[in-house]
Structure formats: structure tokens, C-alpha cells
Amino acid sequence: MSQRDTLVHLFAGVCGCTVGAILICPLEVVKTRLQSSSVTLYISEVHLNTMAGASVNRIVSPGPLHCLKLILEKEGPRSLFRGLGPNLVGVAPSRAIYFAAYSNCKEKLNDVFDPDSTQVHMISAAMAEIHYCVFLLNSNHDYK
């Protein structure tokens, strides 16, 4: 594989990751707000004047759409993209490396197995992930 092809795959990984992160970021913000909300999830109401005696009704907190609506009303659309920058800094390089490693492995394995077979794709994906993990281990060895 030529250096140009490797650069194309690195660029494709960065672009794909960037688009994916931008599209998913609002959902992540809503998810995080729902998970870390200080609002009580259940409010109990006790009714004592019923035929069967006391009963308890549970009122569930607002769902994702209501949370999205509140975020947009109180904080504006830009707030849906909080945390996007650090996410891109962390994920974009990893996907770029993965794409390039996957492509290199796939090209080499197409000569060994049936071209573009299931085995080629599975082994290429595994090797790309291993390559990425080794890269991380080698780049983070001096944190004393």
C-alpha cells in the first residue's frame, strides 16, 4: 500500500469519526443529563381515601424528548454540543489509525485468503485493533 493510500485512509477515519461524533453528541448530552440529573426520578403520592385502602402512584421523570426540549429552551442549541472538542481529540486519532491499519491488513490478507472474504474482514479488524492497542501502549510508556 502506498503512502498516499495510507494518508487517504487516515483522513477517512478522521472524517468519519468527526461526522459521527457531531451527529451523536446531542444524544450523548441528553443521556448524560438524564443519568446525572439531580431531579428525583420517582415522586410518590399516597392516596388514603380509596376503596381498597392506601395506594401509591409513581410519576416517572420526563423522558429524553422532554429533556431535549428543556435543554433547548433553557440553554440553547449550542449546549447540545458540549464536550464535542475533547471527544474529537480523543477519538479522531484512534479511528484514523484503525482505518489505516485495517486497510493495510486487508490488502495483505487478500493475497492469503479469498479476496474480501469474511475471514479477511474479521482478521483485518482484529489486527487493526491490536495494532492500535500496541500503538497506545508504546506511546504511553512514560507516565511516572
Beta strands, then each sheet from edge to edge (+ up, - down):
strand 1: 42-47
strand 2: 55-60
sheet 1: 1+ 2-
end
